[in-house]
Structures are given as structure tokens and as C-alpha cells.
Amino acid sequence: MRHVTRDDVIKAVGPVDDVTIAQIIGTGATIDELAEAQAWLANDEPFMNTGKPLATGRVRGLVEILSELETSEDPDDGQSGPAVS
């Protein structure tokens, strides 16, 4: 298993700021873990309904980072893109 790279992050989540890319890479996550985190964000209710345990470890960290990204991209919040920390 190899850890995610900058290119992997951009392919998976689209263009984001360098801080977010560094946070994602800094988790030490693999590509599979990044994909699992994205699946959790897209399908958390169906996952819970099937009895799948909540995300833990690196996947949970990724879910938190990615959910902050989604919040900062919300068109109703007056911002036009990802927040730069």
C-alpha cells in the first residue's frame, strides 16, 4: 500500500489549497483510505444502516478534513471556494 501523494489528493477531491493537501498527506493515509473517507461523506446514512462501524483512525481524520472542505465550499456561506487556513 502506498500513501497518497499531492496528485492523488487533487485527482480525488479536485483543486484545493496547499494547506489542505498537506493535512491530507500528513494523515499518512493510503489511496484506499482516502476513497473510504469519500464514501463515508457521500453515503454515511446507508453505511450506518447496514451496521458498518463509524470511521476510525486515519479514515476518520480524512472524513473530518474533507467535511470541513465541503462546509467551506457551501455556496450559501458567501465564499466561492475552499477556505485557506
Backbone hydrogen bonds, N-H to C=O, Kabsch-Sander energy under -0.5 kcal/mol:
donor,donor_aa,acceptor,acceptor_aa,energy
4,V,29,A,-2.5
9,V,5,T,-2.3
10,I,6,R,-2.3
11,K,7,D,-2.5
12,A,8,D,-2.2
13,V,9,V,-3.1
14,G,10,I,-2.0
21,I,17,D,-2.1
22,A,18,D,-2.6
23,Q,19,V,-2.3
24,I,20,T,-2.5
25,I,21,I,-2.7
26,G,22,A,-2.5
27,T,23,Q,-0.7
27,T,24,I,-1.1
28,G,25,I,-1.9
29,A,24,I,-0.7
31,I,2,R,-1.0
34,L,30,T,-2.1
35,A,31,I,-2.4
36,E,32,D,-2.3
37,A,33,E,-2.3
38,Q,34,L,-2.1
39,A,35,A,-2.2
40,W,36,E,-2.3
41,L,37,A,-2.0
42,A,38,Q,-2.0
43,N,39,A,-2.3
44,D,40,W,-0.8
47,F,43,N,-2.2
48,M,44,D,-2.3
49,N,45,E,-2.5
50,T,46,P,-1.4
51,G,48,M,-1.5
52,K,47,F,-2.0
59,V,56,T,-1.0
60,R,56,T,-1.1
61,G,57,G,-1.9
62,L,58,R,-2.5
63,V,59,V,-2.7
64,E,60,R,-2.3
65,I,61,G,-2.2
66,L,62,L,-3.2
67,S,63,V,-2.6
68,E,64,E,-1.7
69,L,65,I,-1.7
70,E,66,L,-2.2
71,T,67,S,-2.1
72,S,68,E,-2.3
73,E,69,L,-1.3
74,D,71,T,-1.2
77,D,74,D,-1.9
78,G,75,P,-0.7
79,Q,74,D,-0.6
85,S,83,A,-0.6
